[in-house]
Amino acid sequence: MKGLELARKYYEAYGAPMIAAQFGEYADRIACGLAGEGSECFGFDDEYSQDHDFGPSFCMWLTDEDMQQIGGKLQPAYDSMPKSFRGFAPREESEGGAGRVGAQPTSLFYRKFTGLADVPKTLAEWRRIPEQFLAAATNGEVFADPLGNFTRIREGLLGFYPEDIRLKKITARAATMGQAGQYNYMRCVRRGEYVAAHCALAEFIRAACSITYLLHKKYTPFYKWAHRGLRDLDPEMYGMLAGLCGETVEYDKNEKTIEDICLYVIIKLKEQQLSECQDNFMLEHCGHIMQKVCDPDIRAMHIMSE
């Protein structure tokens, strides 16, 4: 059983009845679900994920006022529920895993990841938030949200970046793919600078993952899960990137795969009418994408920033 399914079943078996019985007058004000940090929140958990911060658990999100009124009683009530469930051992929290589940204010949950208690309102606010934190703030599932406040903010974030920011990020990733992958990778190999070559390849892979998420208007998760997330989002890109990372290094084969990946991305750029350039070098597309940015401050930025 995946962690999200376990959390839902645990909430339905114990959480919802506990809230109804002990906090009935607040039952229509408490949002419940599982989201935030942890592979289970992305649906990526497996047998290796269960050694820490995994087990029967869920989140309860309240307004600041409700948390002040009942938080001191709600958390102990949550802690008193059965620790084991359906053959799963109690959740063992790591040193940095405290506070991921249980009761907390909605504002605190979002502020943890975005620095804001609500949806960003300006381009500057959006730009300050690391993308992996936006992915964590919007993953998982909401099992119940009768008040709707938690979901309102969630949907505002899921609406994705303002288009100018998306275009700027796409430009930066395209530039990195061209510079690190198409240009520097094999130059480093031919010089015998193999550490630099691997660094260039890692930069290329990171950028290729990111641009794929951006083209799908999805947030790129923590680097460990960025490629895994492409398995469902873009299986073709997932397979091509996997081909760059075999047990042995085949530099000439990697060079061709890098070009195939770039051509694949260029096709996607053209499908979204982001570039009219006919060149196969990714850097040549950056100016075309930047021309579509409306905000003058963002349009004036270096192509590789963001």
VEXLUM-672078 format. One line per field, with one value per residue (C-alpha): residue number from 1; x, y, z. Coordinates in Angstrom, 1 decimal. Example, Ala and Ser with C-alpha at 12.3 -4.5 7.8 and 13.67 -1.06 7.14 Angstrom:
! residues 2
lumke	1|2;
X	12.3|13.7;
Y	-4.5|-1.1;
Z	7.8|7.1;
//
This chain:
! residues 306
lumke	1|2|3|4|5|6|7|8|9|10|11|12|13|14|15|16|17|18|19|20|21|22|23|24|25|26|27|28|29|30|31|32|33|34|35|36|37|38|39|40|41|42|43|44|45|46|47|48|49|50|51|52|53|54|55|56|57|58|59|60|61|62|63|64|65|66|67|68|69|70|71|72|73|74|75|76|77|78|79|80|81|82|83|84|85|86|87|88|89|90|91|92|93|94|95|96|97|98|99|100|101|102|103|104|105|106|107|108|109|110|111|112|113|114|115|116|117|118|119|120|121|122|123|124|125|126|127|128|129|130|131|132|133|134|135|136|137|138|139|140|141|142|143|144|145|146|147|148|149|150|151|152|153|154|155|156|157|158|159|160|161|162|163|164|165|166|167|168|169|170|171|172|173|174|175|176|177|178|179|180|181|182|183|184|185|186|187|188|189|190|191|192|193|194|195|196|197|198|199|200|201|202|203|204|205|206|207|208|209|210|211|212|213|214|215|216|217|218|219|220|221|222|223|224|225|226|227|228|229|230|231|232|233|234|235|236|237|238|239|240|241|242|243|244|245|246|247|248|249|250|251|252|253|254|255|256|257|258|259|260|261|262|263|264|265|266|267|268|269|270|271|272|273|274|275|276|277|278|279|280|281|282|283|284|285|286|287|288|289|290|291|292|293|294|295|296|297|298|299|300|301|302|303|304|305|306;
X	0.0|1.3|1.7|-1.1|-3.6|-2.5|-3.0|-6.5|-7.6|-6.1|-7.9|-11.2|-10.9|-9.7|-9.2|-12.6|-14.4|-12.1|-12.8|-16.5|-16.7|-14.4|-14.5|-17.9|-18.4|-15.1|-15.6|-16.7|-13.7|-10.8|-9.0|-7.3|-5.0|-1.3|1.0|4.4|7.8|8.3|8.3|4.9|3.4|4.5|3.4|7.1|7.5|8.7|10.1|13.1|11.0|9.6|12.7|11.9|9.0|6.6|3.5|-0.1|-0.5|-2.2|-2.3|-4.9|-4.9|-6.8|-7.2|-4.9|-7.9|-9.1|-5.6|-5.4|-8.8|-8.4|-4.9|-3.8|-6.5|-6.6|-2.9|-3.1|-6.3|-4.5|-1.5|-3.8|-5.1|-3.7|-0.1|-0.2|-2.6|-3.3|0.0|2.1|4.3|4.0|5.5|9.1|10.1|13.6|15.4|14.2|10.8|8.9|5.8|5.1|1.9|-0.7|-2.4|-1.0|-2.3|-2.8|-0.8|2.2|2.1|2.3|4.7|7.1|7.4|6.7|7.4|3.8|0.6|-1.4|-0.9|1.9|0.6|3.6|6.2|8.9|7.1|6.8|10.4|11.7|10.1|12.3|10.5|11.0|9.1|6.2|6.2|6.1|3.4|1.0|1.7|-0.3|-4.0|-6.7|-9.1|-11.5|-11.7|-15.2|-14.1|-12.2|-9.4|-6.5|-7.7|-8.1|-4.5|-3.4|-5.4|-3.8|-0.4|-1.3|-2.4|1.4|3.8|2.8|3.7|6.6|8.3|7.6|9.1|12.2|12.8|12.4|14.9|17.4|17.0|17.3|20.5|22.0|21.1|22.9|25.9|26.4|25.2|25.6|28.8|30.8|30.2|32.2|34.8|35.5|35.7|38.1|40.3|40.3|38.5|36.2|35.0|34.0|32.3|30.2|29.4|28.3|26.2|24.5|23.7|22.2|20.1|18.9|18.0|16.3|14.2|13.2|12.3|10.1|8.1|7.9|6.5|3.9|3.2|4.2|6.6|9.9|10.3|13.4|16.3|16.1|12.6|12.8|13.5|11.2|8.3|8.8|7.9|4.2|4.5|6.6|7.7|9.7|11.9|12.1|13.5|16.0|17.4|17.7|19.8|22.5|23.1|24.1|26.5|29.3|29.9|29.6|30.5|29.8|26.4|25.7|26.6|23.9|21.4|21.9|21.2|18.1|16.8|17.5|15.6|12.7|12.6|12.8|9.7|7.9|8.9|7.5|4.3|3.7|4.8|7.6|10.3|10.4|14.1|15.2|18.6|19.2|21.5|19.4|21.1|19.8|16.2|16.7|16.3|13.1|11.6|12.7|10.9|7.6|8.3|6.2|7.7|10.7|12.7|12.4|13.1|16.3|17.7|20.6|19.3|20.9|19.5|16.4;
Y	0.0|3.4|6.1|8.3|5.4|4.4|8.0|8.2|4.9|5.8|9.1|7.4|4.7|6.9|10.5|11.5|9.7|11.3|14.8|14.2|12.8|15.2|18.4|18.3|22.1|22.4|19.4|21.6|23.8|21.3|20.3|16.9|15.2|14.5|16.9|18.4|16.7|13.0|10.7|9.4|12.8|12.5|8.9|7.9|5.8|2.2|-0.4|1.8|4.7|3.1|3.4|6.9|9.4|6.8|5.2|5.7|9.5|12.5|16.3|18.5|22.2|24.9|28.6|30.6|31.3|27.7|26.5|28.9|27.7|23.9|23.1|22.3|19.6|18.5|17.4|15.2|13.7|12.9|11.5|9.2|7.3|3.8|4.0|0.8|0.2|-2.5|-4.2|-1.0|-0.1|3.3|6.3|6.8|10.5|11.4|14.3|16.7|15.1|16.6|18.7|17.1|15.5|16.3|19.6|22.9|26.2|26.4|29.6|27.9|25.0|27.4|29.8|27.0|26.3|29.7|32.3|33.5|32.6|33.0|32.8|35.1|38.3|39.8|38.5|39.2|37.0|34.2|34.4|34.2|30.7|27.7|25.5|22.3|24.0|24.8|21.2|20.1|22.6|21.3|17.5|14.8|14.8|16.7|14.2|16.8|20.6|21.8|25.3|25.4|27.8|25.3|24.2|27.8|28.5|25.1|25.7|29.2|27.7|24.9|27.5|27.7|30.5|33.8|33.3|35.7|33.7|30.4|31.8|33.1|29.8|28.0|30.3|29.7|25.9|26.0|28.0|25.5|22.5|24.1|25.3|22.3|19.5|20.4|22.5|21.7|18.0|16.5|19.3|18.3|14.6|15.4|17.3|14.4|16.5|13.7|15.3|18.4|16.3|14.6|18.0|19.2|16.1|16.6|20.2|19.1|16.5|18.9|21.5|18.9|17.6|21.2|22.4|19.4|20.2|23.8|22.9|20.8|23.6|21.4|22.2|20.3|18.3|17.8|16.7|13.1|12.8|15.0|12.2|9.7|12.2|12.2|8.5|9.5|13.1|12.6|8.9|9.7|12.2|9.8|7.1|9.3|10.7|7.2|6.4|8.8|7.0|3.4|1.3|2.2|5.6|5.7|9.3|9.1|7.5|10.2|12.9|11.6|11.2|14.8|16.0|13.8|15.3|18.8|18.1|16.7|19.8|22.1|20.3|21.0|24.7|25.0|23.2|25.8|28.6|29.7|29.7|30.1|29.3|26.6|25.9|22.7|24.5|25.3|28.6|30.0|29.6|31.7|35.0|33.9|32.8|36.0|38.1|36.8|38.1|41.2|42.4|44.7|43.9|40.1|40.6|42.5|39.6|37.5|34.5|32.0|33.6|32.4;
Z	0.0|-1.0|1.7|0.3|0.3|3.8|5.0|3.5|5.0|8.4|8.3|7.4|10.0|12.9|12.0|10.7|13.6|16.2|14.8|14.6|18.1|20.0|17.8|16.3|16.2|14.2|12.0|9.1|9.5|9.5|6.3|6.3|3.9|3.3|1.5|1.9|2.5|1.9|-1.1|-0.1|-0.7|-4.3|-4.7|-5.2|-2.0|-2.1|0.3|0.8|1.9|5.0|7.2|8.4|8.4|7.1|8.7|9.6|9.7|8.0|8.3|9.8|8.6|10.5|10.4|12.8|15.0|15.2|15.9|18.8|20.1|19.8|18.6|22.2|22.4|18.8|18.6|21.7|20.4|17.2|19.1|21.1|18.0|17.3|16.1|14.1|11.3|8.7|9.4|9.2|12.1|13.9|12.2|13.2|12.8|11.8|13.5|10.7|10.2|13.1|12.3|8.9|10.1|12.7|13.4|12.1|10.8|7.1|7.1|8.7|6.2|3.2|4.8|5.4|1.7|0.1|2.8|2.4|4.1|0.8|-2.9|-4.2|-5.6|-7.5|-9.9|-7.2|-4.7|-7.2|-8.2|-4.6|-4.1|-4.9|-7.4|-5.3|-2.5|-4.7|-5.7|-2.1|-1.2|-3.9|-3.9|-2.1|-1.6|0.3|1.8|3.2|3.2|4.1|4.8|1.5|2.6|2.3|-1.2|-2.3|-1.7|-3.1|-6.4|-6.6|-6.5|-8.9|-11.4|-12.0|-12.5|-14.2|-17.9|-17.9|-15.1|-16.9|-20.1|-18.3|-16.6|-19.9|-21.5|-18.7|-18.9|-22.7|-22.4|-19.8|-22.1|-25.0|-23.0|-20.7|-23.0|-26.6|-26.1|-23.0|-22.4|-25.3|-25.1|-21.6|-22.6|-25.4|-23.0|-20.6|-18.0|-17.0|-13.7|-15.6|-18.2|-15.6|-14.0|-17.5|-18.0|-14.5|-15.4|-18.7|-17.1|-14.4|-17.0|-19.3|-16.4|-15.4|-18.9|-19.3|-16.1|-17.2|-20.6|-18.9|-16.3|-13.4|-10.6|-10.6|-7.3|-5.2|-7.5|-6.2|-7.6|-10.7|-13.1|-11.4|-11.8|-15.6|-15.8|-15.9|-17.0|-20.1|-20.6|-23.7|-22.0|-19.0|-21.2|-23.1|-19.8|-18.4|-21.4|-20.3|-17.1|-17.6|-15.6|-18.0|-19.6|-23.4|-24.3|-28.1|-27.4|-24.8|-27.3|-29.7|-26.9|-25.8|-29.4|-29.5|-26.2|-27.5|-30.7|-28.7|-26.6|-29.6|-31.1|-27.8|-27.9|-31.4|-30.5|-27.8|-30.3|-28.0|-30.7|-34.5|-34.7|-37.1|-35.5|-33.5|-31.0|-27.9|-27.2|-30.5|-29.3|-26.1|-27.8|-29.5|-26.2|-24.4|-27.0|-25.7|-22.1|-21.4|-18.2|-19.1|-15.9|-16.6|-20.3|-19.5|-17.3|-18.4|-20.4|-17.9|-14.7|-12.9;
//
